[in-house]
Amino acid sequence: MQLIRRDLSMRQIYDFNSIKSPQDALKYLETATHTDQQADDRNLILLDFYYYNLDFAKEQKFTPEQTSVFFSIMKETFLHSIASPFIHLQKDYQFFKDLLLQHCIYRPPYSQKVFSFNEMKIVNEYAMKTHYLMYKYAFTKKMRLDITAESVAEAATAAAAAAAEGKEGAGGEVLEQEVKAPSEPVQPDPKEEPTTAVQPQEPKPEPSAQAQPPQKDEKPSKQPESEKEAPEPTPEPPHLTPQEIAAQELQKLIHQTLSTKLDDLRSSLLSKMQAQEDQISAKLKRLEDKSGAGGEDEKEKKSAGAGGKEKGKKK
């Protein structure tokens, strides 16, 4: 990629070097690079970036050709770095080095020598000191991620409501069919033979039973089930918003994770305490064994000394 006279011509570089006031230099760069300050606030930052690059080349006394190449290298690196919303420091620096090396080695048509080795080092050090992250933050598009949480309970209630609406619609159709049934009376067929009408027999009167007095041992009749007290209706659960449902599920998840962690901590502490108790009991047992062995040695020594004294007396 040849960058000689790509963005700034030799005449424009001469004109910029002849300007002494920074405000006038910014106005000149605004017209030379076709960058409008009032269109976007970030254009002022971009003009400052261009101005400091050209001012550095002026301090290093670069030739107009070197200044033009240096300006284009910094501009291409800037555009390459803000093309992605993510920070790729190594890739962006490698892109800058490749552009710089293409203008430090004489190898036509692939590269052309514009900078010497010392000048390449100076340009590299200047690029390393630029505010890479600040420019990337100012010119990179922000990425936002919107997450919508749909709980299982909410989906189940929606499915139940849809099923209930379907049942109500089916019941309404059946009722409409029943209402729309023909109400005209059925006329008999004249061809059919007349059937003899059977007169209903009057029921015979039954003998009246004598009234008997009520017995004392009779128990009062039970009340019908309809007269019993009906159970109190259970209150319907309150309607929860998706945020409240998500909060409840999060609380359950935290409770489950904390309970498992607490169980693990409890078991580990108990095992450590048991191990310490075993160590302490083993040490105490060793001390008791040592003290018992020492007492037996002292008793043997005393008995041996008493026996020697008795022998001396006998002699």
C-alpha positions in Angstrom: 0.0 0.0 0.0 1.7 3.1 -1.2 0.7 6.2 0.8 2.9 8.9 -0.8 0.7 12.0 -1.5 -2.4 10.0 -0.8 -4.2 12.3 1.7 -2.1 15.5 1.6 -0.2 17.0 -1.3 3.2 18.7 -1.1 1.5 22.1 -1.5 -0.8 21.5 1.5 2.1 20.4 3.7 4.1 23.6 2.8 1.0 25.7 3.6 0.5 24.0 7.0 4.2 24.4 7.9 4.0 28.1 7.2 1.0 28.6 9.6 2.0 29.7 13.1 -1.2 29.9 15.0 -2.8 26.6 16.1 -6.3 27.9 15.5 -5.5 28.9 12.0 -3.8 25.5 11.4 -7.0 23.7 12.6 -9.1 25.8 10.3 -6.8 25.0 7.4 -6.9 21.2 8.2 -10.7 21.4 8.3 -10.8 22.6 4.7 -7.9 20.3 3.6 -9.4 17.1 5.0 -13.0 18.0 4.4 -13.9 17.7 8.1 -16.7 19.8 9.5 -16.3 20.7 13.2 -20.0 21.6 13.6 -21.4 18.5 12.0 -20.1 16.2 14.8 -18.3 16.8 18.1 -15.9 14.0 17.4 -14.7 15.8 14.3 -12.9 18.3 16.6 -11.1 15.3 18.2 -10.1 14.0 14.8 -8.8 17.4 13.8 -6.7 17.5 16.9 -5.3 14.1 16.0 -4.3 15.4 12.6 -2.8 18.6 13.9 -0.6 16.8 16.5 0.7 14.3 13.9 1.7 17.1 11.5 3.1 19.2 14.3 5.3 16.2 15.4 6.5 15.8 11.8 7.3 19.5 11.7 9.3 19.2 15.0 11.3 16.3 13.6 12.0 18.3 10.4 10.6 15.6 8.1 10.5 16.3 4.4 7.1 17.0 2.8 7.2 13.5 1.3 7.9 11.9 4.7 5.2 14.1 6.4 2.6 13.0 3.8 3.5 9.3 4.4 3.5 9.7 8.2 0.2 11.4 8.1 -1.4 8.7 6.0 0.1 5.9 8.1 -1.4 7.4 11.3 -4.8 8.0 9.6 -5.0 4.4 8.2 -4.1 2.9 11.6 -6.7 5.1 13.2 -9.4 4.0 10.8 -8.4 0.3 11.1 -8.5 0.5 14.9 -12.0 2.0 15.1 -13.5 -0.4 12.5 -14.1 -3.0 15.2 -15.9 -2.4 18.5 -13.5 -4.7 20.4 -10.0 -3.9 21.5 -7.3 -5.7 19.4 -4.1 -4.0 20.5 -1.7 -6.5 19.0 -3.5 -6.7 15.6 -3.7 -2.9 15.3 0.0 -2.5 16.2 0.9 -5.2 13.7 -1.1 -3.3 11.0 0.9 -0.1 11.9 4.2 -1.9 11.7 3.4 -3.4 8.4 2.6 0.1 6.9 5.7 1.6 8.4 8.0 -1.2 7.1 6.6 -0.8 3.6 8.0 2.7 3.6 11.4 1.9 5.2 12.7 -0.7 2.7 13.5 -0.2 -0.9 11.8 -3.1 -2.6 9.7 -1.9 -5.6 6.9 -2.4 -6.4 6.1 -3.8 -2.9 7.7 -1.1 -0.8 9.5 2.1 -1.1 12.0 3.6 1.2 10.9 6.9 2.7 12.2 6.7 6.3 15.6 5.7 7.6 16.1 3.2 10.4 16.5 6.0 13.0 13.4 7.8 11.7 11.5 4.5 11.8 12.4 4.2 15.5 11.2 7.7 16.2 7.9 7.2 14.5 7.4 3.9 16.3 8.0 5.5 19.7 5.6 8.4 18.9 2.9 5.9 17.9 3.4 3.9 21.1 2.8 7.1 23.2 -0.4 8.1 21.5 -3.7 7.7 23.5 -4.9 4.6 21.6 -7.6 3.7 24.1 -9.0 7.2 24.3 -9.4 7.6 20.6 -10.9 4.1 20.3 -13.4 4.9 23.1 -14.5 8.1 21.5 -15.0 6.8 17.9 -16.1 3.2 18.5 -19.8 2.3 18.4 -21.2 1.1 21.6 -22.8 -2.3 21.7 -25.8 -3.0 23.9 -27.3 -6.3 24.7 -31.0 -6.5 25.7 -32.0 -9.7 27.5 -35.7 -10.7 28.1 -36.3 -13.5 30.6 -39.4 -15.6 30.2 -40.2 -17.9 33.2 -41.7 -21.3 32.9 -44.6 -20.3 35.2 -45.6 -17.5 32.9 -45.6 -19.7 29.9 -47.7 -22.3 31.7 -50.3 -19.7 32.7 -50.5 -18.4 29.2 -51.1 -21.9 27.8 -53.8 -22.6 30.4 -55.6 -19.4 29.6 -55.5 -20.2 25.9 -56.9 -23.7 26.6 -59.7 -22.2 28.8 -60.6 -19.8 26.0 -60.8 -22.7 23.5 -63.1 -24.7 25.8 -65.4 -21.6 26.3 -65.6 -21.2 22.5 -66.6 -24.9 22.0 -69.3 -24.7 24.7 -70.8 -21.6 23.1 -71.0 -23.4 19.7 -72.9 -26.3 21.3 -75.3 -24.0 22.9 -76.0 -22.2 19.7 -76.6 -25.5 18.0 -79.1 -26.5 20.6 -80.9 -23.2 20.4 -81.0 -23.3 16.6 -82.7 -26.8 16.7 -86.1 -26.8 14.8 -89.1 -26.0 17.0 -91.9 -27.0 14.6 -94.2 -29.8 15.8 -93.8 -33.2 14.2 -97.0 -34.0 12.1 -98.1 -37.7 11.9 -97.9 -39.6 8.7 -101.5 -40.1 7.3 -100.4 -43.5 5.8 -99.6 -45.0 9.2 -102.4 -47.0 10.9 -104.1 -45.3 13.8 -103.1 -46.9 17.1 -105.6 -47.5 19.8 -105.2 -45.0 22.6 -104.6 -46.6 25.9 -106.3 -44.7 28.7 -104.3 -44.5 31.8 -105.8 -46.3 34.8 -106.6 -44.4 37.9 -104.5 -45.4 40.9 -106.4 -47.2 43.6 -106.6 -45.5 46.9 -104.3 -47.1 49.5 -105.6 -47.6 53.0 -104.6 -44.8 55.2 -102.1 -45.8 57.7 -102.8 -44.9 61.3 -100.7 -42.2 62.7 -98.2 -43.5 65.2 -96.7 -41.5 68.0 -93.0 -40.6 67.6 -90.6 -42.8 69.5 -88.3 -41.4 72.1 -85.3 -43.2 71.0 -85.4 -41.8 67.5 -82.4 -39.6 66.5 -82.8 -36.3 64.8 -82.6 -36.6 61.0 -79.3 -35.6 59.5 -79.0 -32.3 57.7 -78.6 -32.5 54.0 -75.2 -31.9 52.5 -76.4 -28.7 50.8 -77.3 -27.2 54.2 -73.8 -27.9 55.6 -71.3 -25.1 55.7 -69.5 -24.8 52.4 -65.7 -24.7 52.6 -64.2 -21.3 52.3 -62.9 -20.6 48.8 -59.1 -20.5 48.6 -57.8 -17.1 47.7 -56.4 -16.9 44.2 -52.6 -16.3 44.0 -51.8 -12.7 43.2 -50.8 -11.9 39.6 -47.0 -11.4 39.4 -45.1 -9.3 36.9 -42.3 -10.9 34.9 -39.8 -8.9 37.0 -41.2 -10.4 40.3 -41.2 -13.9 38.8 -37.6 -13.5 37.7 -36.7 -12.2 41.2 -38.3 -15.2 42.8 -36.5 -17.6 40.6 -33.2 -15.8 41.2 -33.9 -16.1 45.0 -34.6 -19.8 44.7 -31.4 -20.3 42.7 -29.3 -18.4 45.2 -30.9 -20.3 48.0 -30.1 -23.6 46.4 -26.5 -22.7 45.6 -25.9 -21.3 49.1 -27.4 -24.3 50.7 -25.1 -26.6 48.8 -22.1 -24.4 49.6 -23.0 -24.3 53.3 -23.4 -28.1 53.4 -20.0 -28.5 51.8 -18.4 -26.1 54.3 -20.2 -27.8 57.2 -18.9 -31.2 56.1 -15.4 -29.9 55.5 -15.3 -28.2 59.0 -16.6 -31.3 60.7 -14.0 -33.5 59.0 -11.2 -31.0 60.0 -12.4 -30.9 63.6 -12.6 -34.7 63.7 -9.1 -34.9 62.3 -7.8 -32.4 64.9 -9.6 -34.4 67.7 -8.0 -37.6 66.5 -4.5 -35.9 66.5 -5.0 -34.5 70.0 -6.3 -37.8 71.4 -3.3 -39.6 69.8 -0.9 -37.1 71.4 -2.5 -37.5 74.8 -2.3 -41.2 74.5 1.4 -41.0 73.7 1.9 -38.8 76.7 0.0 -41.1 79.0 2.0 -44.1 77.7 5.3 -42.2 78.3 4.2 -41.2 81.7 3.2 -44.7 82.6 6.5 -46.1 81.3 8.4 -43.5 83.3 6.5 -44.4 86.5 7.3 -48.1 86.1 11.0 -47.3 85.6 11.1 -45.2 88.7 9.4 -48.0 90.7 11.9 -50.5 89.4 14.8 -48.2 90.3 13.3 -47.7 93.8 12.8 -51.4 94.4 16.4 -52.1 93.1 17.8 -49.4 95.5 15.8 -50.9 98.5 17.1 -54.4 97.7 20.7 -53.1 97.6 20.3 -51.4 101.0 18.9 -54.6 102.6 21.8 -56.6 101.3 24.2 -54.1 102.7 22.6 -54.3 106.1 22.7 -58.1 106.1 26.5 -58.0 105.4 
